[in-house]
């Protein structure tokens, strides 16, 4: 969505403009962003449900719940208005709620990364801490330019800062998913081997008793 939709918005600059402006009221790309956004949130919800159902550790189940909330809350986002409208005083509750949902979403991302880091080894914990630091640094940079959006003033790098954080979270999700699958596959294999060993032991005992009877 962040790669192929921006070029469809004539005059849009992905470095100087926010991601939210792609789905703003009356934005030419809103009709495309909106349904794809729903698909994304539903996939995140399904991902969270899968983690919750199959995770063996409490920390991972918490991550699953947070992902489910992340997805469900994504369905109640409201669009912002375009900069010109905001600067002219045309903002509404929709814009306020958009900011509230932005804060909630970032908080859920933080918590997901935190609990996810606790579920795996030291290397992943260090990587997660680095990801959180990236969030903090570029989040501060984003919020430092954000007031200028409402005033229709220059925001030289706000879109870049936002996209760095988005890329950081999506990359973290990818690494987390790979580690989760590897761990769960090992657990499943271990359980299967134990079941086979028990069955083999029971069969051996059964045949031993049968021989004694004969």
N, C-alpha and C positions, 0 to 999 in steps of 0.2 A: 504493500500500500504506500509506503514511504518512498519507494523507488520509482514506480511507474505512474503514480497518480499526479505528482507535482508537475511533470511536463505537459499534462493535459490542461493545466490552469495557465492560460496566457498571461504573462507578466508576473507570475508568481516566482519568488526567489527563495529557494529552500534554505539558504544561509541566513537571510535577513527576516524571514517570516516564520511564524510558528506553525506547528503541525495542525493545530486546531483551526487555523484559517482555511484549511482544505475542506473542512466540513462546516464552515460558518454559514449562517443564514444567507441565502441568495448566492453563495459561492458556486461557480459553475461545476465544481467537482463533488459537491455535496451528494448528488444523486448516485454517484458511484461509491463514495466513501461510506455512506450510511449502511447499505446492505453488507458490504465487506466487513465493516466494523462489527456488525451483528454476528457474522460468521466467526470472526476472530474471538469475540467474547464467548461464544458457545463452545468453541474449541478449547479455550482456556478452562472453561467450566468442566468440560469432559475430561481434560487432562488432570485437573484437580481431583475429580471423582475417582479416576483410575488410580491416582497416587493413594488416596485415602483408603480405597478398597483393598489394595494389594500390599500396602506398606506394613512392615513388621515393627518398625520403630515408632515411638510416640512422636518424635520430632518430625518424622516424615508425614505422619497423619495430620499434624498441625499444618504442615506445608500444603497438604491436600485441601484442607479446609480453607486456608488463606487463598489458594488458587480458585477455589469455587466462589468465594466471596468476590475476588478480583473479577471473575467472569460475570457474575450476576450483577454487580454494581456497574459494570460496563454497559449494561442494558438500560440504565436510567440516566446516562449522561444527557445533558442538554447542550445545544449548540451555542456558540458565542456569536455575536454580530460582527460584521466587518469593521475594520478600523475606522473608516469614515463615519459610520453610524455611531460608534462608541464616542468618537471625538465630538460629535454633534449632540451628545446627550441622549442618544437613542438606546442606551443599554437598558436591559430589563432583568427580571429575576433569573431568566435563562442564563445570563452571563455570570451572575453571582453563583448559581448552582454549578455552572461549568468549573468555576474556580474551586468550589468545595469538593467536587468530584476529582479534580486534579490532585488536591492534597490527599484525599482518601486513597486514591490509586497509588500514589508514591509511597504512602505509609504501608499499604499492603505489600508493595514490592520490597520495601525495606525488611518487613517482618518475614516475608517468604525467604529472602536471602539469608537472614539471620538464623532461622530455624533450619533451613536447608544446609547451612554450613555446619551445624552441630551434628548432622546425621552421617557425615562421611569423614574421611581422613584429614590429616593436617594440611596436605596440599590444597584440598578443596576449601578448607577454612581460610587459608591465606588468600586464595583466589577470591573468595567471597568478600573478605575484608577489603581487598583492593577494589572490588566492584562497588562496595558501599562508599568508599572514599571517592571514587569517580562520581557517584551519584551526588555526594555532598558538594564537591567542587563545582561540577557543572550545573547542579541545581542552584547554587548560590549565584553563578554567573547568569543563569536564566532569569531568576527572580530580580536580579539587579537591572535587567532591561525591560522586564514585564510591564512596569508602570507606563512606559512609553507607548505601549500598544493602544491603551485607552485614549491616549492623547494624539494618536496618529503621528508620532515622532519617530525618528530613525531608531531601529533596533539592529545594529550592524551584524551581530552574530547569534541572535536568540535562537534561530532555527537550527544552527549548527550545534549549539550547546544542548538543545533538546534532543536532537538526533543522536548525539554521542551517548546520552543516557539511555535512550531507547535501544540503541545497538548493544550497549553494555548489558542491559537486562535480557534482551533476546539471546545474546551469546551465553549468559549465565544459565538461562533456561535450557539451552541446547546441551551444555556441559552437564548440568544437573540431570537431565533426562537420560543421557548416556550412562552416567554413574549409577543412576537408579535402576535402569534396565540390567546393567551388569550385575549389580548387587542382588536384585530380585531373581535373576536367572541362576546365580550361584546358590541362592537359598532354595529355590525350587528344585535344583539338581540335587542338593544335599538332602532335602526331604524325600525326594524320589528314591535316592540310594538307600536311605534309612528304611523306607517302606519295603523296597525290594529285599533288603537284608532280613527284615522281620518275616516277610513272606517265605523267603528261602529257609529260614530257621524253622518256621512252622511246618513247612513241607517236609523238611528233613526229620523233624520230630514225629510227624505223622507216619512216614514210611518206616521209621525205626520201631514205632509201636506196632505197626502192621506186621513187620517181620517177627516180632516177639509173639504176636498172636498166632501167626502161622506155625 
